[in-house]
Amino acid sequence: MRKGAPPKSAREHVLAAEKRFVAAGLVFGHGTDNARDEAVFLVFDALSLPFNSNDTALDRALTGPENLAVSRLIDKRIESRKPAAYLTHHMRFAGHDFYVDERVLVPRSPIAELINSEFHPWLDVQTVKRVLEIGTGSGCIAIATALALPHATVDAIDISPDALIVAELNRTRFAQVSHRVRFIEADLFPTSNERYDLIVTNPPYVPSDECEQLPAEYLHEPRLALDAGADGLTLVRRIVAGAAKHLNAGGHLIIDVGEMAPVVDSEISTVNFTWVDLLHGGAGIGVAGRNDFM
Ligand SMILES: C[S@@+](CC[C@H](N)C(=O)[O-])C[C@H]1O[C@@H](n2cnc3c(N)ncnc32)[C@H](O)[C@@H]1O
């Protein structure tokens, strides 16, 4: 417990934590984008409050053990500089709660918005039968896609055996779709010539030298999930080169390349991406149909 009178309510904890986060120069970007929201996320977690609790939940006076639990979690966030999700071991993605730890990237891709809209207008939810996810990490995109597309089976690939352990934990957690999701250890694509109606991917796209400069929070994430070689396009180029032969006629590639979208457009001329207008923030989701590949 820090010196001085302990805060009495969750709201006081949130306000105090917000000030301390700003003073400590914490960086956000793993599910929240500001100190207030990060403080709310951690205080709610320490008190086991549902994420959608109404505002009055913040005004209840806390017990001694609750005060201590909240203070410890806030202190840990500041001292460790770990993303909050690595302290709480869960993160919401596309409306579902996934287990996460330092073996996987913290889920945050705006692909969630497309999943929530059942990939409208790009796909017809009734006709998508086979999906490939490349670089699955925690399995969040694969599992959320299976939940959104009831007729689809999803093959999800990662090169990291550690990440696949976490993905399997999440597959167990979402038992209702576990029979439609298969995790595979491979280098980007399946070794067979299987074809899919949708290939979806949030690959690494950070240039190696930028990885060195990332704020401390990002350095807790697996380097393999971020580092994409000298120009950040090593994985994207390989995915574009290999995608067409794994797509069915009428199939689509959906790729999250974040702020690299303009670079992808100028450097990769073998595909015509349409860049999605996202309603809920973020940028850099490209969509290409089978016919958009040269
Ligand atoms: C940016 S993370 C995305 C994780 C998850 N899909 C998400 O959106 O939260 C990229 C993932 O690609 C995996 N990866 C990196 N190189 C790979 C490769 N050559 N083949 C397959 N997966 C790879 C990493 O291990 C990591 O899990």
The ligand as an ORCA input file, in Angstrom:
! r2SCAN-3c Opt
* xyz 0 1
  C       1.064     -9.897    -35.028
  S       0.963    -11.513    -34.309
  C      -0.781    -11.847    -34.518
  C      -1.354    -12.753    -33.463
  C      -2.888    -12.864    -33.512
  N      -3.351    -13.345    -34.788
  C      -3.529    -11.527    -33.188
  O      -4.001    -10.839    -34.107
  O      -3.550    -11.149    -32.003
  C       1.749    -12.471    -35.578
  C       1.834    -13.959    -35.306
  O       2.513    -14.542    -36.444
  C       3.358    -15.574    -35.991
  N       4.387    -15.795    -37.007
  C       5.543    -15.117    -37.223
  N       6.220    -15.632    -38.257
  C       5.474    -16.671    -38.722
  C       5.648    -17.601    -39.791
  N       6.722    -17.569    -40.590
  N       4.694    -18.550    -39.974
  C       3.596    -18.593    -39.170
  N       3.386    -17.739    -38.148
  C       4.303    -16.771    -37.926
  C       3.871    -15.075    -34.645
  O       4.330    -16.146    -33.845
  C       2.626    -14.373    -34.087
  O       1.870    -15.234    -33.291
*
